[in-house]
């Protein structure tokens, strides 16, 4: 029958022709259309195999009665008839044959081998059952593309991971160090293969410098397939001020003071300078590179001294508040010296400002570290300065209260005066024309007016 594999060689050729005739008859009978049975005596399992590996197909009989077992491919060509292989494909090899099982292996499996394979048992009626071979193809290439090889802290960069030519489609996962991130994936299908691209948007900070970004693939055909790229992040300097002398105790009049400024960043700071906040630097202060030295302290040195450092990314600073005590002062305050604060809220994540810890970095260059003394581990304002600030706050409150009372009193006075003048408004009268109301005409009224022109000295005016 067309589409069926036939035994090799003509029936009468060679010395073995009589032995091939029964086999030919059996194959012809197998070519007939066999009705699908319920498969109650046949058992098989589906097979999932990675491309290039070996697939094993097993046709088993529960209650064997010596019936003939054969295996057919998806095109219904006979692969094995009992222990004989009519199909000329050497990748199929007999693993086991008995009255109850026919087991065949298929080496170097490819996508074209995927499909249904049929187990047939010649009983009355004949029985048939099928097994499905599924071929998995792992991604052939895994690549991370990064938008910028070098980023600046605070920037958002784009990374793309592509897994090409897999089956089924892969699932891509992102990790930054040990933290899993969420990306956005797109799937493209080419014939029977899938290409998956995942996009990740990442806002980087200085803590990300040297941290690996990992693209990991979840696929049934492969385990632990991943690739990674190391982030390179540039950031502005982080500045620290340490007190070298006095190591402990108070900063008293007449004694020396030595401070050291340390800064690190990426790239390393190229400019570092000392200045005095809100005032000029005293002339007797000696600045040498990162060091500041006052050989003879006095009260005029009180103030805040700032160390500034800058690189190609930006500028940062750290402050030191100096309060010079009398030579007779013996009690060490609870708080002394530093008022060092982070340059931004982000720096709060890079270790305790009161310690010497340095945030991790991937740079191979040695970063400077500073061993701070006990006196330099307090970074809060001086206690006396705090008291002065409290007194100034109280003075401002008192002055504000007095001004409010004065303004209120003036408003009340204006209201009272306004009401007084409004109530005393009236008509203006004089006694010059008194008695003229009874006159018959104007001339008589002028003549009868009391006093006339002769009594002008006795005229008086009244407000009624």
Secondary structure, 3 states (H helix, E strand, C coil): CCCCCCCCCCCCCCCCHHHHHHHHHHHHHHHCCCCCCCCCCEECCCEEEECCCCEEEEEEECCCCCCCEEEECCCCCEEEECCECCCCCCCEEEEEECCCEEEEEECCCCHHHCEEEEEEECCCCCEEEEEEEEEEECCCEEEEEECCCCEECCCEEEEEEEEEEEECCCEEEEEECCEEECCEEEEEEECCEEEEEEEEEEECCHHHCCCEEEEEEEECCEEEEEEEEECCEEEEEEEEEEEEECCCCCCECCCCEEEEEEEEEECCCCEEEEEECCCCCCCCEEEECCEEEECCCCHHHCEEEEEEEECCCCEEEEEEEECCECCCCCCCCCCCCECCCCCCHHHHHCCCCCCCCCCCCCCCCCCCCCCCCHHHHCCCCCHHHHHHHHHHHHHHHHHHHHHHHHHHHHHHHHHHHHHHHHHCCCCEEECCCCCHHHCCCHHHHHHHCCCCCCCHHHCCEEEC
